[in-house]
Amino acid sequence: MYHKIKIIIVLFLITQYSFSQEGIPVYSDYLSDNYYLIHPSMAGAANCAKLRLTARKQWFDQTDAPALQTLSFNGRIGEKSGAGIILFNDKNGYHSQKGVKFTYAHHIMFSRDDIDLNQLSFGISANFSQSQLDETEFLQSGDFDPIINGIIVQDASYFNVDFGASYNYLDFYVHGTVQNAVETKRKIYTDSESANLKKYLLSAGYVFGDKDKILWEPSVLFQLVDKTKEKWIDINIKAYKNFDFGRLWGALSFRRSFDGAEYLRGSGVSSQKMQYITPIIGLNFNKFLFAYTYSYLSGDVNFNTGGFHQITLGIDLFCKREKYECNCPAIN
């Protein structure tokens, strides 16, 4: 009985990460110089076009463990516009989804010259995704269940929209995004699934320090799922060290949910909230980027002692000749 309760609690903690998920799950990969993955208004906001490839794998020793791959590109179009595209493949056990996002962003500069950063941005993404449920292993030989077909259920493609805004002023930034803004009725598991997949994201940060020594960047990300009122917060700190060849940086992120789950512990009842600790290390070598991310789920009730691994590869293209005069790594 206790073992079953532990499994239920772990599943609760995991599904908080991806409940009613349509599109790309929000992990910590945005800290690898990739805010465009979660904020469409950042498409073309930087002075370089950015090509990023990410591969995430959880629990290497578990069959059908969650895995995610993304390929994104965004850049400037003319003086005031930006565009981007994201391809993704997300698999979690018997459920998987594939999709693409197309983004347009508009940038308004309030600076008096080309080297001071004072930019307000608006962005919108059109999302196309398709979900799949593999039921081929649900039934043993000779078993029967009227709601299980025993086949791969390929549901129709879904359409949704993300929109948001960003403000980058010198060393400070703030982003706000509404994901899955359109109600989309899905029938992957049951006919009564909620059509409300809306999620709100709000993030902010500030960079300070000596660019010839070490720069520090504290930041936060808050998430709210509209239907279930689930809430998370990321508290992050990054450090940058500039060299002649580029930049070496590291980050530490702590994610905690506001909601918890109760479980039996001895003769009493305890509660546990989802807590992720994520260290990241990265290197910008000339125009190339490499980053490694490791996430660990902490707490007394845990599915596995192993963590979640992610690799990010990237290259900056079509850069402006002159950078902004600010400590703003996501823009410069």
Secondary structure as GFF3:
##gff-version 3
##sequence-region A 1 332
A	DSSP	alpha_helix	2	18	.	.	.	ID=ss1
A	DSSP	three_ten_helix	29	31	.	.	.	ID=ss2
A	DSSP	three_ten_helix	35	37	.	.	.	ID=ss3
A	DSSP	three_ten_helix	40	42	.	.	.	ID=ss4
A	DSSP	beta_strand	49	58	.	.	.	ID=ss5
A	DSSP	beta_strand	67	77	.	.	.	ID=ss6
A	DSSP	beta_strand	81	92	.	.	.	ID=ss7
A	DSSP	beta_strand	95	109	.	.	.	ID=ss8
A	DSSP	beta_strand	118	134	.	.	.	ID=ss9
A	DSSP	beta_strand	152	169	.	.	.	ID=ss10
A	DSSP	beta_strand	172	179	.	.	.	ID=ss11
A	DSSP	beta_strand	199	206	.	.	.	ID=ss12
A	DSSP	beta_strand	208	209	.	.	.	ID=ss13
A	DSSP	beta_strand	215	225	.	.	.	ID=ss14
A	DSSP	beta_strand	231	243	.	.	.	ID=ss15
A	DSSP	beta_strand	246	265	.	.	.	ID=ss16
A	DSSP	beta_strand	268	285	.	.	.	ID=ss17
A	DSSP	beta_strand	288	298	.	.	.	ID=ss18
A	DSSP	beta_strand	308	317	.	.	.	ID=ss19
###
